[in-house]
Amino acid sequence: MRRADRLFQIVQHLRGGRLVRARQLAEWLEVSERTIYRDVADLQASGVPIDGAAGVGYILRSGYDMPPLMFSRDEIVALIAGARLIRAWGGAEMARAAEEALIKIDAVLPDPLRERMGGVEIHAIAPEMTPEIRQRIDFLEKAADKHNRLTISYRDADGDPSERTIRPLGLWFWGKVWTLVAWCELREDFRMFRLDRVKDLAHEGSVFRPEPGRTLKDFYRTMEDSGHHR
């Protein structure tokens, strides 16, 4: 958990006017009591009205609320447009997460910005996206994040099939087509696989370690060297 998220959670746990001990907070947030002491001290120093002390417990004074998020008009438009694009073209879990994020933002916005949020007329429709492709996007995003080696069945542009063992590195969206950037162990090189041409994919059963020359940064470097960034 990021420290900013942990600080927010501490404030949330202290709501309700009840005394909460550092040990309870540490258990809930899965950190040490010393970390809680330091975090609470930083919150107090920033103006959050928390009373109490180490060894006694903490309580949040009534009437305190988190300051509202402030976005400009252009930022609101960008957030809405981005969420709707993800809903149309992203993975199923991505789409749900985008909707949940917008609900949370809406809950803390001042009324004028909330009205602006509801008036953004930017929409996206993606009839090409099937439930299978959406699930595939979510699967590959997690595999790249966790460094899970995969086996895939793939057909190239000519329809020729092949079986590959790959190291998934990241996903690229090209407007209507998603591709997977990966290190292909068959070709011993970087490859990009169109998701709509992947027929089967599964965990190979092992985790790969990032190696010099085989990372996403190395792929970007090869793209720049070949002039594809232009």
Solvent accessible surface area in square Angstrom, and as a share of the most:
residue,aa,sasa,rsa
1,M,144,0.64
2,R,169,0.62
3,R,102,0.37
4,A,66,0.51
5,D,52,0.27
6,R,25,0.09
7,L,33,0.17
8,F,86,0.36
9,Q,63,0.28
10,I,0,0.00
11,V,1,0.01
12,Q,70,0.31
13,H,49,0.22
14,L,0,0.00
15,R,71,0.26
16,G,75,0.72
17,G,48,0.46
18,R,120,0.44
19,L,95,0.47
20,V,2,0.01
21,R,113,0.41
22,A,7,0.05
23,R,148,0.54
24,Q,73,0.32
25,L,0,0.00
26,A,7,0.06
27,E,117,0.52
28,W,116,0.41
29,L,15,0.07
30,E,157,0.70
31,V,45,0.26
32,S,61,0.40
33,E,71,0.32
34,R,186,0.68
35,T,21,0.12
36,I,0,0.00
37,Y,71,0.27
38,R,124,0.45
39,D,0,0.00
40,V,1,0.01
41,A,52,0.40
42,D,61,0.32
43,L,15,0.08
44,Q,68,0.30
45,A,92,0.71
46,S,86,0.56
47,G,57,0.54
48,V,15,0.09
49,P,25,0.16
50,I,8,0.04
51,D,56,0.29
52,G,41,0.40
53,A,53,0.41
54,A,62,0.48
55,G,65,0.62
56,V,86,0.49
57,G,2,0.02
58,Y,10,0.04
59,I,54,0.27
60,L,9,0.05
61,R,133,0.49
62,S,115,0.74
63,G,86,0.82
64,Y,52,0.20
65,D,101,0.52
66,M,65,0.29
67,P,96,0.61
68,P,73,0.46
69,L,86,0.43
70,M,134,0.60
71,F,50,0.21
72,S,58,0.37
73,R,137,0.50
74,D,99,0.52
75,E,82,0.37
76,I,1,0.01
77,V,27,0.16
78,A,65,0.51
79,L,63,0.31
80,I,8,0.04
81,A,16,0.12
82,G,31,0.30
83,A,9,0.07
84,R,43,0.16
85,L,91,0.45
86,I,59,0.30
87,R,111,0.40
88,A,9,0.07
89,W,25,0.09
90,G,0,0.00
91,G,0,0.00
92,A,28,0.22
93,E,78,0.35
94,M,51,0.23
95,A,14,0.11
96,R,144,0.53
97,A,62,0.48
98,A,18,0.14
99,E,56,0.25
100,E,94,0.42
101,A,47,0.37
102,L,23,0.11
103,I,106,0.54
104,K,141,0.60
105,I,24,0.12
106,D,50,0.26
107,A,74,0.57
108,V,69,0.39
109,L,4,0.02
110,P,42,0.27
111,D,91,0.47
112,P,96,0.61
113,L,29,0.15
114,R,78,0.29
115,E,131,0.59
116,R,67,0.24
117,M,15,0.07
118,G,65,0.62
119,G,34,0.33
120,V,3,0.02
121,E,138,0.62
122,I,72,0.36
123,H,118,0.53
124,A,30,0.23
125,I,148,0.75
126,A,12,0.09
127,P,112,0.70
128,E,84,0.38
129,M,21,0.10
130,T,59,0.34
131,P,99,0.63
132,E,103,0.46
133,I,28,0.14
134,R,48,0.18
135,Q,118,0.53
136,R,17,0.06
137,I,0,0.00
138,D,13,0.07
139,F,62,0.26
140,L,1,0.01
141,E,74,0.33
142,K,82,0.35
143,A,0,0.00
144,A,18,0.14
145,D,102,0.53
146,K,126,0.53
147,H,65,0.29
148,N,26,0.13
149,R,38,0.14
150,L,0,0.00
151,T,52,0.30
152,I,4,0.02
153,S,22,0.14
154,Y,16,0.06
155,R,102,0.37
156,D,56,0.29
157,A,80,0.62
158,D,122,0.63
159,G,33,0.31
160,D,81,0.42
161,P,93,0.59
162,S,28,0.18
163,E,124,0.56
164,R,27,0.10
165,T,39,0.23
166,I,0,0.00
167,R,18,0.07
168,P,1,0.00
169,L,29,0.14
170,G,13,0.12
171,L,38,0.19
172,W,58,0.20
173,F,83,0.35
174,W,140,0.49
175,G,42,0.40
176,K,134,0.57
177,V,37,0.21
178,W,29,0.10
179,T,11,0.07
180,L,1,0.01
181,V,0,0.00
182,A,0,0.00
183,W,20,0.07
184,C,0,0.00
185,E,51,0.23
186,L,97,0.48
187,R,121,0.44
188,E,96,0.43
189,D,62,0.32
190,F,22,0.09
191,R,88,0.32
192,M,62,0.28
193,F,3,0.01
194,R,74,0.27
195,L,2,0.01
196,D,63,0.33
197,R,67,0.24
198,V,5,0.03
199,K,99,0.42
200,D,93,0.48
201,L,43,0.21
202,A,51,0.40
203,H,96,0.43
204,E,77,0.35
205,G,71,0.68
206,S,45,0.29
207,V,99,0.57
208,F,8,0.03
209,R,194,0.71
210,P,80,0.50
211,E,68,0.30
212,P,134,0.84
213,G,42,0.40
214,R,63,0.23
215,T,34,0.20
216,L,48,0.24
217,K,154,0.65
218,D,19,0.10
219,F,9,0.04
220,Y,90,0.34
221,R,128,0.47
222,T,65,0.38
223,M,33,0.15
224,E,97,0.44
225,D,118,0.61
226,S,70,0.45
227,G,24,0.23
228,H,120,0.54
229,H,114,0.51
230,R,238,0.87
